[in-house]
Amino acid sequence: MGIGVSVFLLALGAILTFALNTELSGIDINVVGVILMIAGAIGLLLTMLVFGRARGTTGVVTEERVVRDRDVY
C-alpha cells in the first residue's frame, strides 16, 4: 500500500464518519469510516517506515573532477 492509497483511505474514512448522516440496514457507516481511517493510518505508517529506511541509507555523494586528455583539432 502506497502513500496515495493510504491518504485516500484516510480521506474516505473521514468522509464516511464525519460528513454523512445516512443509515443503511445492517451496516454502520461510522464504523466503516473508522475502520478505513485506521487502515489508512497503519498503511501510511508502514509505508513511511519502509521507504524512510531505504532512502536514508544512500551515503555521501562527493564531487570528483574528471579530466580527459585529448587533442582538439
Secondary structure as UniProt FT lines:
FT   HELIX           3..14
FT   HELIX           15..19
FT   TURN            25..26
FT   HELIX           29..56
//
